[in-house]
């Protein structure tokens, strides 16, 4: 039976989940994550900036606007095909800032290290972070280091927080999603999650499945050059494309319909998903962005994305409708339609 999404309202309490303690699924980016955030953190910390439920806070300070975002990384394994926990941490926070319409400026980095972790591996992670920051044009300007006893930290956890400047002519928010908007994604989905799972399981395919982790701020700037009618940007990380679209539909009280045959998925990733029993729509991405743009500008935005290295496989995958508010539907390859619900459990724990 489908569960109705929980809607947070400051004037009434949020229904509590049936769980009395934290489950791995609470960190999966789906229904349980949303419920935990609403019933615990929104109840404790609620304010206008927080309740926008964006990829970062958008703040007005002394006549200017800033985006501020934070994220923590607990991925296992810490080295994986296409990257490691270090460049993942840099790219993830850069992308969150970019999805606020901001130009990333500064990062903080916090390390929680486990006793016995090889310094040579920490140096390798730090160098990859340096390169990722340089590539994204952002500076690491402050940080913190803590060490926990052997067996208490799983090698290394990393937190990154970032600040970016929002130009005056940009207003990006899930609340701005409009009926008629076209939805574009910059490339193939599920690459990151399947790269991690294949590495864990020791699965071998004809080609090595690589994580898609990369900074997207350069691509985002090209998108804004192509159009001033960008309404929403969202990177579909935990919970995948399905959960990200559901969050936007619920925030904007609109309907979304996507087309299965237009969603790009690599053949080896599709095969791995079938083998492992995963739906690519729910698998995490770390180098993908969903762009909601006015219909008249959709084609020129798509073309601008395809000219960038991070968007060469960009595709229009759907649109925003007035039907089935708060819901996401998919037109299947067979021509039928089905609802795409927000993920209710944890497909891939420790994925980012």
Backbone torsions as a table, in degrees:
resi	resn	phi	psi	omega
1	UNK	NA	133.3	-178.7
2	UNK	-74.3	135.4	177.1
3	UNK	-89.3	138.2	174.9
4	UNK	-74.6	141.5	-179.1
5	UNK	-64.5	144.8	176.7
6	UNK	-76.9	130.3	176.5
7	UNK	-109.3	125.5	-178.5
8	UNK	-80.5	133.9	178.1
9	UNK	-137.6	124.0	-176.9
10	UNK	-63.7	-21.7	-174.8
11	UNK	-87.4	-6.6	-179.7
12	UNK	-146.2	152.6	-177.8
13	UNK	-69.2	150.0	176.8
14	UNK	-83.6	134.8	178.4
15	UNK	-57.1	136.7	179.6
16	UNK	-81.0	150.0	177.2
17	UNK	-73.8	170.7	179.9
18	UNK	-84.1	2.3	-178.0
19	UNK	-97.1	136.7	178.4
20	UNK	-97.8	-9.0	179.4
21	UNK	-144.2	165.3	-176.2
22	UNK	-70.6	134.1	175.4
23	UNK	-111.0	160.6	175.9
24	UNK	-58.2	-33.4	-178.5
25	UNK	-64.9	-19.8	177.0
26	UNK	-65.8	-16.5	178.0
27	UNK	-103.5	12.7	-171.7
28	UNK	-89.4	-6.2	178.9
29	UNK	84.0	8.6	-178.9
30	UNK	-107.8	-146.9	-174.8
31	UNK	-59.9	-42.8	-177.5
32	UNK	-69.3	-35.4	174.3
33	UNK	-61.2	-47.0	-179.9
34	UNK	-61.2	-42.2	-179.5
35	UNK	-65.6	-41.9	178.4
36	UNK	-62.1	-45.4	-179.8
37	UNK	-61.3	-43.6	-176.3
38	UNK	-71.2	-47.4	-172.0
39	UNK	-79.9	-24.4	-179.2
40	UNK	-104.6	-57.8	-170.0
41	UNK	-80.9	-41.2	176.7
42	UNK	-66.2	-38.0	177.3
43	UNK	-62.5	-34.3	-178.3
44	UNK	-84.5	-38.3	-167.2
45	UNK	-115.5	5.8	-167.7
46	UNK	-51.1	130.7	170.7
47	UNK	-155.8	169.6	-173.4
48	UNK	-60.6	-39.9	-178.4
49	UNK	-67.9	-42.6	-177.8
50	UNK	-66.4	-40.3	-171.2
51	UNK	-76.2	-2.7	171.4
52	UNK	-65.6	-26.0	178.1
53	UNK	58.7	48.0	179.4
54	UNK	-96.4	-179.6	176.6
55	UNK	-70.9	-14.0	176.3
56	UNK	-162.4	170.5	176.2
57	UNK	-82.2	140.8	177.4
58	UNK	-111.3	115.6	-167.5
59	UNK	-121.9	139.5	174.7
60	UNK	-101.2	121.2	-177.3
61	UNK	-136.2	120.3	176.4
62	UNK	50.3	42.5	176.5
63	UNK	86.2	-10.0	177.4
64	UNK	-108.3	172.9	179.5
65	UNK	-125.4	136.9	179.4
66	UNK	-123.2	149.9	166.6
67	UNK	-108.9	138.0	-178.1
68	UNK	-133.1	125.2	-176.5
69	UNK	-140.0	152.7	177.6
70	UNK	-142.3	150.6	178.9
71	UNK	-156.4	153.0	178.6
72	UNK	-122.8	145.8	-172.5
73	UNK	-124.7	124.7	-174.9
74	UNK	-131.6	29.8	-169.8
75	UNK	-64.3	148.6	175.4
76	UNK	-138.4	120.9	5.3
77	UNK	-78.8	159.3	-177.0
78	UNK	-78.1	-20.9	171.3
79	UNK	-115.3	130.8	-174.8
80	UNK	-147.4	163.3	-179.5
81	UNK	-58.8	119.5	179.0
82	UNK	98.9	-4.2	-180.0
83	UNK	170.7	-165.7	175.9
84	UNK	-153.7	177.1	-176.1
85	UNK	-58.9	-26.6	-177.5
86	UNK	-72.4	-57.0	-179.7
87	UNK	-68.4	-28.4	174.0
88	UNK	-59.6	-42.9	-178.8
89	UNK	-65.2	-42.1	178.3
90	UNK	-65.1	-51.6	-176.7
91	UNK	-61.3	-38.9	-177.4
92	UNK	-62.3	-44.3	-179.3
93	UNK	-74.7	-37.3	173.2
94	UNK	-56.0	-44.2	-177.5
95	UNK	-68.7	-36.5	176.3
96	UNK	-62.3	-41.2	177.3
97	UNK	-65.2	-43.9	179.9
98	UNK	-61.5	-34.5	179.9
99	UNK	-72.8	-11.1	171.0
100	UNK	-89.2	0.5	-176.0
101	UNK	83.2	10.9	-174.5
102	UNK	-92.0	156.2	170.4
103	UNK	-96.9	109.4	-174.6
104	UNK	-60.0	139.9	-177.1
105	UNK	-122.3	-55.7	-170.5
106	UNK	-136.6	148.9	178.5
107	UNK	-128.3	147.3	162.3
108	UNK	-109.0	153.0	-179.9
109	UNK	-133.6	125.9	175.9
110	UNK	-118.5	133.1	-180.0
111	UNK	-114.2	133.7	165.7
112	UNK	-113.2	112.1	-172.7
113	UNK	-109.1	141.8	177.5
114	UNK	-91.4	135.8	174.5
115	UNK	-50.8	131.7	179.9
116	UNK	96.4	-7.2	179.5
117	UNK	-68.0	128.1	-176.0
118	UNK	-63.1	129.8	178.4
119	UNK	-62.3	-32.1	178.1
120	UNK	-60.3	-36.8	178.1
121	UNK	-72.6	-36.3	176.3
122	UNK	-63.8	-40.0	177.4
123	UNK	-63.5	-39.6	178.4
124	UNK	-62.9	-42.0	178.0
125	UNK	-64.7	-44.6	-179.2
126	UNK	-61.9	-40.5	179.4
127	UNK	-66.6	-36.4	177.7
128	UNK	-68.7	-33.8	176.3
129	UNK	-67.1	-40.7	177.3
130	UNK	-58.8	-47.3	-179.2
131	UNK	-63.9	-44.3	-179.5
132	UNK	-62.4	-41.2	178.6
133	UNK	-65.2	-43.2	178.2
134	UNK	-62.0	-44.0	-179.7
135	UNK	-62.1	-34.6	-178.6
136	UNK	-86.3	-9.2	-179.5
137	UNK	72.2	35.2	-179.0
138	UNK	-125.2	149.3	-177.5
139	UNK	-105.7	137.6	170.4
140	UNK	-89.0	114.1	-169.1
141	UNK	-116.4	-9.9	178.4
142	UNK	-161.4	166.0	-178.3
143	UNK	-175.2	-172.8	-178.1
144	UNK	-156.2	151.5	178.2
145	UNK	-135.1	131.0	173.6
146	UNK	-129.8	150.1	178.2
147	UNK	-123.0	134.2	177.0
148	UNK	-116.0	163.0	-175.8
149	UNK	-62.6	153.8	177.5
150	UNK	-52.3	132.9	179.7
151	UNK	87.6	-1.3	-176.7
152	UNK	-108.9	-2.7	-172.7
153	UNK	-134.9	-3.5	180.0
154	UNK	52.9	53.2	175.3
155	UNK	78.4	-75.3	-176.1
156	UNK	-156.6	136.0	168.1
157	UNK	-116.8	145.7	-178.2
158	UNK	-130.7	135.3	170.0
159	UNK	-115.0	135.1	172.2
160	UNK	-125.5	138.0	172.7
161	UNK	-124.2	147.0	-175.5
162	UNK	-140.4	154.4	176.3
163	UNK	-125.5	137.6	176.8
164	UNK	-138.7	157.6	178.7
165	UNK	-95.6	133.2	179.0
166	UNK	-101.6	116.4	177.0
167	UNK	-59.3	152.1	-174.0
168	UNK	-61.3	-28.3	-173.6
169	UNK	-91.3	12.5	-179.3
170	UNK	-114.5	136.1	176.6
171	UNK	-142.0	86.1	-175.3
172	UNK	-105.2	124.3	-178.8
173	UNK	-162.6	146.5	174.1
174	UNK	-60.3	-22.3	178.3
175	UNK	-71.9	-14.5	-176.6
176	UNK	-90.6	-1.6	178.5
177	UNK	-56.6	129.8	-174.9
178	UNK	-124.1	145.6	175.4
179	UNK	-58.1	131.7	-177.6
180	UNK	100.9	-17.0	177.9
181	UNK	-57.2	142.8	174.6
182	UNK	-96.4	141.4	-178.0
183	UNK	-108.1	124.0	-179.7
184	UNK	-120.2	140.8	170.9
185	UNK	-118.3	148.6	-171.2
186	UNK	-85.7	0.4	178.1
187	UNK	168.8	-164.6	-172.8
188	UNK	-68.4	144.1	-176.5
189	UNK	-100.1	162.2	171.6
190	UNK	75.4	5.5	-177.9
191	UNK	-61.4	-46.1	-175.2
192	UNK	-65.3	-52.2	-176.5
193	UNK	-60.3	-40.1	-179.1
194	UNK	-73.6	-32.6	174.7
195	UNK	-61.3	-41.7	179.6
196	UNK	-67.4	-47.7	-176.3
197	UNK	-66.7	-38.8	178.6
198	UNK	-63.8	-39.3	178.6
199	UNK	-65.1	-43.3	179.4
200	UNK	-63.5	-43.6	-173.3
201	UNK	-85.0	-7.9	-178.6
202	UNK	69.2	28.6	-179.6
203	UNK	-77.8	142.7	179.6
204	UNK	-120.5	131.9	176.9
205	UNK	-122.3	175.9	-178.4
206	UNK	-60.8	-33.8	173.9
207	UNK	-126.2	152.3	178.3
208	UNK	-75.5	124.4	178.1
209	UNK	-76.3	123.1	-175.0
210	UNK	-103.2	144.0	170.1
211	UNK	-62.0	149.5	177.9
212	UNK	-94.0	13.0	-175.0
213	UNK	-55.3	126.0	176.7
214	UNK	-167.3	161.4	175.6
215	UNK	-83.1	136.9	-175.1
216	UNK	-110.7	5.7	-176.8
217	UNK	-64.6	-33.3	176.3
218	UNK	-64.2	-44.0	176.5
219	UNK	-61.7	-42.9	-178.9
220	UNK	-61.1	-38.7	178.4
221	UNK	-63.8	-36.3	176.9
222	UNK	-67.5	-35.1	176.7
223	UNK	-62.0	-44.3	-179.2
224	UNK	-69.9	-29.1	174.2
225	UNK	-65.6	-32.4	-177.3
226	UNK	-79.7	-26.7	-175.2
227	UNK	-156.1	143.4	171.7
228	UNK	-97.9	4.1	-176.6
229	UNK	-108.5	39.7	173.6
230	UNK	-86.6	126.3	-174.8
231	UNK	-103.4	-41.7	-176.5
232	UNK	-139.3	139.9	169.4
233	UNK	-128.1	137.9	179.2
234	UNK	-152.2	131.0	174.0
235	UNK	-93.2	120.5	-174.3
236	UNK	-84.0	80.7	-176.8
237	UNK	-88.0	-110.9	179.9
238	UNK	-57.4	134.7	-178.7
239	UNK	86.2	-9.6	173.4
240	UNK	68.0	-166.9	-177.7
241	UNK	-61.8	-39.3	-176.8
242	UNK	-60.7	-47.9	-177.6
243	UNK	-69.3	-38.8	179.2
244	UNK	-62.0	-44.2	179.8
245	UNK	-66.1	-38.8	177.3
246	UNK	-63.0	-40.6	178.4
247	UNK	-61.0	-42.3	-179.3
248	UNK	-68.5	-42.8	178.4
249	UNK	-60.6	-41.1	-179.4
250	UNK	-71.0	-40.0	179.8
251	UNK	-64.4	-40.8	-174.0
252	UNK	-94.7	-5.6	-178.5
253	UNK	55.1	45.1	176.0
254	UNK	-120.9	175.1	171.3
255	UNK	-106.7	154.1	178.3
256	UNK	-131.4	135.6	173.6
257	UNK	-126.2	133.0	178.7
258	UNK	-122.0	161.2	-178.0
259	UNK	-115.4	120.5	-174.9
260	UNK	-56.4	-43.1	-174.6
261	UNK	-70.8	-15.0	-179.1
262	UNK	-96.1	-7.0	-178.2
263	UNK	-83.6	116.4	-175.1
264	UNK	-75.1	126.5	176.1
265	UNK	-138.2	129.0	177.6
266	UNK	-65.4	147.4	-176.5
267	UNK	-62.2	-40.7	-179.4
268	UNK	-69.9	-32.0	175.9
269	UNK	-68.8	-42.1	177.4
270	UNK	-60.5	-42.7	179.6
271	UNK	-64.4	-41.4	179.0
272	UNK	-64.4	-40.3	178.2
273	UNK	-61.6	-42.5	178.5
274	UNK	-64.1	-39.9	-180.0
275	UNK	-65.9	-39.7	-175.1
276	UNK	-91.2	-8.0	178.5
277	UNK	80.4	30.4	-179.2
278	UNK	-107.1	150.1	170.9
279	UNK	-96.3	121.8	-177.4
280	UNK	-55.8	-26.2	-179.2
281	UNK	-64.2	-21.8	-175.9
282	UNK	-105.9	1.8	-176.4
283	UNK	-90.0	141.5	-174.4
284	UNK	-66.1	146.5	174.0
285	UNK	-124.4	151.0	177.5
286	UNK	-130.5	7.7	177.2
287	UNK	-143.2	28.8	-177.9
288	UNK	-122.0	151.0	179.9
289	UNK	-139.5	137.8	173.1
290	UNK	-96.6	128.5	-177.4
291	UNK	-117.6	124.5	176.4
292	UNK	-106.7	115.9	-172.5
293	UNK	-134.3	149.3	177.2
294	UNK	-58.1	144.9	-174.5
295	UNK	-51.8	-45.2	-174.1
296	UNK	-62.8	-24.1	-177.2
297	UNK	-103.0	1.4	-171.4
298	UNK	-61.6	-45.5	-175.3
299	UNK	-67.7	-39.3	-179.8
300	UNK	-73.0	-30.3	173.6
301	UNK	-67.9	-43.7	177.7
302	UNK	-58.2	-44.9	-179.1
303	UNK	-65.5	-40.7	177.7
304	UNK	-62.5	-38.6	178.8
305	UNK	-65.7	-41.5	-178.0
306	UNK	-66.4	-22.4	178.7
307	UNK	-79.4	-11.6	-179.8
308	UNK	-98.3	145.9	-177.3
309	UNK	-60.3	-30.1	-179.6
310	UNK	-85.8	0.7	-177.6
311	UNK	-133.5	18.3	-174.7
312	UNK	-64.8	-21.6	178.0
313	UNK	-107.6	26.0	-178.7
314	UNK	-62.3	150.0	-178.5
315	UNK	-152.9	146.3	170.5
316	UNK	-79.2	125.1	-174.5
317	UNK	-117.2	-8.3	-178.5
318	UNK	176.6	-167.1	-179.1
319	UNK	-152.8	168.5	178.9
320	UNK	-98.9	135.1	-176.5
321	UNK	-127.6	170.4	174.6
322	UNK	-93.0	-6.3	-179.8
323	UNK	-83.7	149.4	174.0
324	UNK	50.3	60.7	-179.6
325	UNK	-55.6	141.6	179.8
326	UNK	74.1	6.4	-174.9
327	UNK	-120.5	154.0	173.3
328	UNK	-116.5	129.9	176.5
329	UNK	-118.0	155.9	175.2
330	UNK	-129.2	130.1	170.5
331	UNK	-82.5	116.9	-174.0
332	UNK	-79.9	167.9	177.6
333	UNK	-58.5	-29.6	-179.7
334	UNK	-79.9	-7.5	178.2
335	UNK	97.6	-8.0	177.0
336	UNK	-83.1	174.9	176.8
337	UNK	-124.9	146.0	174.8
338	UNK	-142.1	153.9	175.3
339	UNK	-76.0	140.9	174.8
340	UNK	-108.4	102.3	-176.4
341	UNK	-81.4	160.7	171.0
342	UNK	-66.3	142.6	-179.3
343	UNK	-57.8	134.5	-176.7
344	UNK	-100.8	-15.2	179.8
345	UNK	-129.5	-158.4	-180.0
346	UNK	-114.2	106.4	178.9
347	UNK	-70.1	-50.6	-173.1
348	UNK	-131.6	96.5	179.8
349	UNK	-67.8	153.0	175.6
350	UNK	57.2	48.4	-173.7
351	UNK	-95.4	-17.5	-179.4
352	UNK	-153.9	NA	NA
